[in-house]
Amino acid sequence: MKGEVLSLRTGPGLVRLFGLPFFAGGCFFIYGGLTADKINGVPPTVGTRIFFCAFASVFALFGAAILFAGVKVLIHRRYRRLKKVFGVFGLPLRTQREELADASQVSISREVRVHRTKNGTHTRTVYPVRIRGDSLKVDIEEPQNPIAARRTAERVAKHLELPLHDATGDHEVVRQTADLDMPLAERLARDGDASEPPLPDNCPVTTDTEYTNAGVKRFVINIPCILVDKTAARCVLALAWVAMAVIWAAWMWQRLQPLGTDSAGKLLHVGFIVLTLSVVLLGLLVAGLLHTRRVTIDRNMLRVTVRLFIFRRTRKMPVQELEELNRVDPHNLIAISDRARIWIVRAGKKPAVSHVEALLKWRLLTDRQGG
């Protein structure tokens, strides 16, 4: 019976932090009400202490309710039934039941939520996990961590033996239950093509082969900076314009005021400081746009090295754990496993991104077949 029921626990996520100030403040004032020698300049009586602590406990309980609130999701495989238990401090407050007889798939998607406040518009990206059918749509959870969402979706799909529809990329990927734990290389070996993809026109991506000291053959993909972010370029231009305006204003002030005026000299110093900061920020932005990526893959490991001048950072993923190459959009490519996500290409041109994806799949298939 235990294997027939899948238990999941979800919570409010980062919203929990909203309750922390209330909980900490309430506890602080309760402590003050119990230990303070004077309250409002007067030695407190027992009744005053009780009232003060009771008032502070309202805030402490409110914060604790947010911190320790959660939802327990129970999914019964045999009876195709889902139960959500909303509770605080482990005590159930409300129960919601859903029948899953019409369930035909488990889905995971990528959605951007927009919140408008007095201070402006705020956005956050969530990855809802849902059970769907012809007339069924049941929300399981909406984490902001794509790895956690994928892990939950796979658990639900395997438990209910339903296909998983992954719509977090630019196109939907459908995987059957038997394929959820299968590495990408094994799936490619089952139904892939071992032909090397041709190089597109005007594609800056280059390839090479290298051998380690142990004699392991590695396939290398060099990805230069192949697209300048328009938003970053606009920021650079705006920053340069502001710097020039400040320097110009300082120069005009210096010319118009008598020589040696303190205010004009200070303004000129401010102008030079702004110019210096502008140059530094401009250099950082340009450096961020000029980074290169080096992708190496062999039978056992996928490595992505990001190089910026003399600095570099390498991330690794075992080939046996690589389950998907996902294009978030036409300009970004990510390697995905149950434990990590590694960016292969960021802000790349569409033909180059497609070519890198095809090269990686070709090498995975070739290594799998012993080529």
Phi, psi and omega in degrees: 000327182295322180287346179280345184242125175260126181250126178235143177241127178234162181213184182285359178069226183292346177298338177304325182298337178297329181277348183297314179299322179294316181294314181294318179295318179297317178296322180297316182285331174295317177298319178296320179294333180275333188245347185292139176283330180223143174235120186059036176078007182233136175303126186283147172271175179297320179296321179295318178297317180297315179297316182296315181292323179294320179295318180290330181292336176299315179291321180296317179292322178298315178294320180294325179297322178287318182295321188252013176285151180193170179233130176253123182252124179244123181241118181264119185288315186292314184269001179050061184221142179236139178228127176252129179244114178266126184210169177226135182059029181080001180262124180291133178249325182209144180236135178235130182243143178224138175269133185249025182296328182266007182294133181234349181197159169248131185238150172225133184224174178239120184230145179253120180262132182250129179239123180256126179232181178294332182272001179130194182256132180239139180237151174214145182259128179236161182234083183293138174250125185224155169255126186237155174208190180301316179232030185232137175208103183243123178278129176268303176198167180227070180286157174268351178265114183295330179292316178296321179296317180295320180297317179294317181298320180292322178298316181293317181297318180290325181292317181270355181057051179240152176292150179257123178257110182259111181246030179279347180258196181281351173214154184281135178247127181251127178233133177284167184300321182291341182265357188293324179260007183274129177299154180300320180299322180290322178293322178294322179295333180284320183217033182256172179246130187270015180276140180287132181290140179288154179280124179293163178291142177056036179261120184280359181286133178238156181234158180202171177231137179223162179235137177281175178297334179274001179086013180280130180276130179238140174263131187244133174239120178260123183241106177281178174291113188242009176201131177266127180292122182295324179296316178296321179296319178296320178298320179297315180296318179296320180295318178296321179295316179297318180298315179295323179295319180293317179296319179296317179296320179295320180294318179296320179296319179296324181286327184278330182271157177302145183298134178095000179294133184296317183297321179293320178296319179295319180295323178294320177297318177299319179300317179293323177297315179298318179298317180298314178297323179296318179295319179296313180295322177298318178297319179295319179295316179296319178298321178296331180276345186255014181286156178237158179236140179235116182252125176238142181217137174225197183295334189246331192219141170253127181235137176235118181248123177259123183246135176219105185056241181267359183261148175206153180222132183241133173241144186236152175212123176300139181298328180291342178264346181289117183250339185202144166251109190248128173266108179300320173208179183298350186248003184223138180231132184233139170267131189236136169227182179289345186244345186203164173227130180237128177284120176274310179229135175235129178055050179257161176291146187303313179298323180293319179296316178297322180292318178297318178298316180294321178297315181296317179295321178297316181291321176300317180291318180296316178295325180293323181274000177085023180273000000 
